[in-house]
Amino acid sequence: DSKTIHIALKADANTSVETMNNILKQIQSDLYPLKEELYIKHIGSVAGFRRDSASNSETYPYVGDVTLELEKLKAQNIVDKYITPYLSFYYDNEQRIREIKSNEVSKKLALYLEKQNYQERFGLRDFSIVQQKVGPIKADIKIGLISEDNQAIIQAIHRLERKLETISGVITITDNVQFGIDEIKLHINPYGESLGIDEATIGQSIANLYLSRKISTTFNKEGLLEVKVKSLRKDSLETLEALRIPLGDGSSVALREIARFESIKAFEKVTKDNGVKNFYLFANIDPKVITADEVLTILEPILQEIKEKGIKIVQKGEQEKKAELKNDMLSASALALVLIMLSMLYLFNSFRESFMLLSVIPFSLLGVMVGHILLDVNIGMPSLVGILGLAGVVVNDGIIMLITLKDAKNTEDIYTLSAKRFRPIILTSVTTLVGLATLIFFPTGQAVIFQPLAIALGFGLAWGTVLNLIYLPVLYAFLNEKRLKGSSSKVTPMN
């Protein structure tokens, strides 16, 4: 959940900051009647700056940002309702009036903005809702397109955007295609060619119109002074069209008569990775409705068609990070399990007892899932890192129990010895849980990104403690049943 929602605007490159400010004022005034319905606490705006859904900041006269500060969210889970108010020193129960999460507010806001048709009314090139995200992933979906054909790239991006708009659960869509001020391209027509006019002749005449020219040098009190002149009407299209182009016989002709004017879109900024020009499409999703993998599966047919046209596709965003994490986690998990197994073999000198300890690890994942459900947190990349750390922590308590159980001579000793390990194991687990409690229940700011890691460790350890106290002694007794019964039968009663 986010406390702020941003509406990012981008108009035509020829739009002034004053015009953008007027647009923002109009949107603000339209949103004020919705403050109660959408739980908006404050509305602010700034012209000349915005941050898009990919967390890219832009500072231009033709961009703007409307910031909506939301009221505090009411408690949504058992922990926030019944535990946090009593354990947190900084908990403030006042003004927690918002009933819905920021994602729901964004959906309602998007429907309202669509009805208002601001994008067509004000001629906006980009109009998107942005929520603040923490962590390395600023956009859930980031698709890179690489090609030297700019027009093909633009068409492909627009096609993908139209498809994304039809997918339920996609919250925001944007791209990094940034058009600058319109440029005029001149094409010499047959009449101009017949007069012997070339690009150099036209270029020289246009330079005289748009560039300042030095006509003299003089002196003043401060020293040498250059006298330059420039046209006062250089910003007029009519002046450009009527510009006289000199001919070889001393006569002249208007530029409009010898050249065709073509208005083209020019890129204001081009992104390059390793020297290669890249264009990116960004999208954010509601994970409770759809996942990034599901969206990419829907887009796969279109992506294949784009590839066939010679455009290279690069998957970034969540997909890229997942691929990196998958490889890293597979290597780290394999190495961790091998090292744990070697340590167990060295300690117990038994494959059976080593595998008994390792069996606690997969069962402790139940606690991880329960913890995420109770706190309404999705299992993500930090959770997987926490699970990897959990494997080592759970085994520590198991070692304490198993070393003690090895001294058991009969079944009755299992009960006695396992009970003796209750206090050390509980103390070890409780001290760890107390240390993690702050990060689990009261994360703030950038610490929110580590909350899933702490939940995986904390709740996994809590359930792992139960397994080490109950499951491990039962498993040990079951696998050593013959030995324990044999030892019991050899005991002779004393007279």
Residue pairs with C-beta under 8 A, 6 or more apart in sequence:
1 73
1 101
1 102
1 103
2 70
2 102
2 131
2 132
3 69
3 70
3 72
3 102
3 132
4 67
4 68
4 69
4 70
4 131
4 132
5 67
5 68
5 70
5 102
5 105
5 106
5 109
5 129
5 130
5 131
6 50
6 51
6 65
6 66
6 67
6 68
6 129
6 130
6 131
6 132
7 27
7 65
7 66
7 68
7 109
7 113
7 127
7 128
7 129
7 130
8 50
8 51
8 52
8 53
8 63
8 64
8 65
8 126
8 127
8 128
8 129
8 130
8 174
9 20
9 23
9 24
9 27
9 50
9 63
9 64
9 65
9 66
9 124
9 126
9 127
10 50
10 58
10 62
10 63
10 64
10 124
10 125
10 126
10 127
11 19
11 20
11 23
11 62
11 63
11 64
11 122
11 123
11 124
11 125
12 62
12 123
12 125
13 60
13 62
13 179
13 180
13 181
13 182
13 268
14 62
14 181
14 182
15 61
15 62
16 61
16 62
17 47
17 48
17 61
17 62
20 47
20 48
20 61
20 62
20 63
20 64
21 47
21 64
23 64
23 118
23 122
23 124
24 45
24 46
24 47
24 64
24 66
25 45
27 45
27 66
27 118
28 43
28 45
28 66
30 116
31 40
31 43
31 66
31 68
32 43
34 40
34 109
34 112
35 41
35 43
37 108
38 68
38 70
38 105
38 108
38 109
39 70
39 71
39 97
39 98
39 99
39 100
39 105
40 68
40 69
40 70
40 71
41 69
41 70
41 71
42 67
42 68
42 69
43 66
43 67
43 68
43 69
44 66
44 67
44 69
45 64
45 65
45 66
45 67
46 64
46 65
46 67
47 61
47 63
47 64
48 59
48 60
48 61
48 63
48 64
49 57
49 58
49 59
49 63
49 64
49 65
50 57
50 58
50 63
50 64
50 65
51 57
51 58
51 65
51 130
52 58
52 126
52 128
52 130
52 174
52 282
53 128
53 129
53 130
53 139
53 172
53 173
53 174
53 282
53 283
53 284
54 138
54 139
54 142
54 174
54 176
54 280
54 282
55 133
55 138
55 139
56 176
58 178
60 268
68 105
68 109
70 98
70 102
70 105
71 95
71 96
71 97
71 98
72 92
72 95
72 96
72 97
72 98
73 96
73 98
73 101
73 102
74 96
74 97
74 98
74 99
75 81
75 84
75 85
75 96
76 101
76 376
77 374
77 375
77 376
78 374
79 374
79 375
79 441
83 441
84 91
84 441
84 442
85 91
85 93
87 437
87 441
88 441
88 442
90 442
102 131
103 131
103 171
103 286
103 288
106 129
106 131
106 171
107 171
107 286
109 129
110 129
110 171
113 127
113 129
118 124
118 127
119 127
125 179
126 174
128 172
128 173
128 174
129 171
129 172
130 172
131 171
131 284
133 284
134 446
134 448
134 449
135 449
136 321
137 317
137 318
137 321
139 282
139 283
139 284
139 317
139 318
140 283
140 284
140 285
140 287
140 292
140 317
140 318
141 281
141 282
141 283
141 284
141 285
141 292
141 295
141 296
141 317
141 318
141 319
142 280
142 281
142 282
142 315
142 316
142 317
142 318
142 319
142 320
143 160
143 280
143 281
143 299
143 303
143 313
143 314
143 315
143 316
143 317
144 273
144 278
144 279
144 280
144 313
144 314
144 315
144 316
145 153
145 156
145 157
145 278
145 279
145 280
145 281
145 306
145 311
145 312
145 313
145 314
146 276
146 277
146 278
146 279
146 311
146 312
146 313
146 314
147 153
147 310
147 311
147 312
148 277
149 310
149 311
150 267
152 309
152 310
152 311
153 177
153 279
153 311
154 177
154 279
156 306
156 309
156 311
157 175
157 177
157 279
157 281
159 302
159 306
160 281
160 299
160 302
160 303
160 306
161 173
161 175
161 281
163 298
163 299
163 302
164 170
164 173
164 283
164 295
164 299
165 173
167 290
167 295
167 298
168 289
168 290
169 285
169 286
169 289
169 290
169 295
170 283
170 284
170 285
170 286
170 290
170 295
171 283
171 284
171 285
171 286
172 282
172 283
172 284
173 281
173 282
173 283
174 281
174 282
174 283
175 279
175 280
175 281
175 282
176 271
176 279
176 280
176 282
177 267
177 279
178 267
178 268
178 269
179 265
179 266
179 267
179 268
180 266
180 267
180 268
180 269
181 266
181 268
182 263
182 264
182 265
182 266
183 263
183 264
183 265
183 266
184 240
184 261
184 262
184 263
184 264
185 261
185 262
185 263
185 264
186 202
186 255
186 259
186 260
186 261
186 262
187 259
187 260
187 262
188 197
188 198
188 199
188 202
188 258
188 259
189 258
189 259
189 260
191 257
191 258
192 257
192 258
192 259
195 247
195 253
195 258
196 247
196 248
197 245
197 247
197 253
197 258
201 245
201 246
202 245
202 255
202 259
205 243
205 244
205 245
205 246
205 255
206 240
206 243
209 231
209 234
209 239
209 240
209 243
210 230
210 231
210 234
211 230
212 228
212 229
212 230
213 228
213 229
213 230
214 226
214 227
214 228
215 227
215 228
215 229
216 226
216 227
217 224
217 225
217 226
217 227
218 225
218 227
219 225
231 239
233 239
240 255
241 254
241 255
241 256
241 261
242 254
242 255
242 256
243 254
243 255
244 252
244 253
244 254
244 255
245 252
245 253
245 254
245 255
245 258
246 252
247 253
270 277
271 277
271 278
271 279
271 280
272 278
278 314
280 316
282 317
283 295
285 291
285 292
285 295
287 378
292 317
292 318
292 319
293 319
296 303
296 315
296 319
303 313
306 313
307 313
315 323
321 381
322 381
325 381
325 384
329 384
329 385
329 388
332 388
333 388
333 391
336 388
336 391
336 392
337 358
337 391
340 358
340 391
340 392
340 395
341 354
341 358
344 353
344 354
344 357
344 358
344 395
345 351
345 354
347 399
347 403
348 354
348 402
348 406
352 479
353 402
353 406
356 402
356 472
356 475
356 476
356 479
357 395
357 398
357 399
357 402
357 472
358 395
359 475
360 394
360 395
360 398
360 464
360 467
360 468
360 471
360 472
361 390
361 391
361 394
361 395
363 463
363 464
363 467
363 471
364 390
364 394
364 460
364 461
364 463
364 464
364 467
365 387
365 460
366 463
367 459
367 460
367 461
367 462
367 463
367 464
368 379
368 383
368 386
368 387
368 390
368 455
368 456
368 459
368 460
368 463
369 379
370 459
370 463
371 440
371 455
371 456
371 458
371 459
371 460
372 378
372 379
372 383
372 452
372 455
372 456
372 459
374 459
375 440
375 451
375 455
377 451
377 452
377 455
378 452
379 452
380 452
382 449
382 450
382 451
382 452
382 453
382 456
383 452
383 453
383 455
383 456
384 456
385 453
385 456
386 452
386 453
386 454
386 455
386 456
386 457
386 460
387 456
387 460
389 453
389 456
389 457
390 456
390 457
390 460
390 461
390 464
393 432
393 457
393 460
393 461
393 464
394 460
394 461
394 464
394 467
394 468
396 428
397 425
397 428
397 429
397 464
397 465
397 468
398 468
398 472
400 421
400 424
400 425
400 428
400 468
401 418
401 421
401 425
401 468
401 469
401 472
401 473
402 472
402 476
404 417
404 418
404 420
404 421
405 414
405 417
405 418
405 472
405 473
405 476
407 413
407 417
408 414
408 417
408 476
408 480
408 484
409 484
409 487
409 488
410 484
410 485
410 487
410 488
410 491
411 477
411 484
411 485
411 488
412 488
413 484
414 473
414 476
414 477
414 484
418 469
418 473
421 469
422 469
425 465
425 468
425 469
426 465
426 469
429 461
429 462
429 464
429 465
432 457
432 458
432 461
433 458
433 461
433 462
436 454
436 457
436 458
437 458
439 447
439 450
439 451
439 453
439 454
440 451
440 454
440 455
440 458
443 450
443 451
443 454
477 484
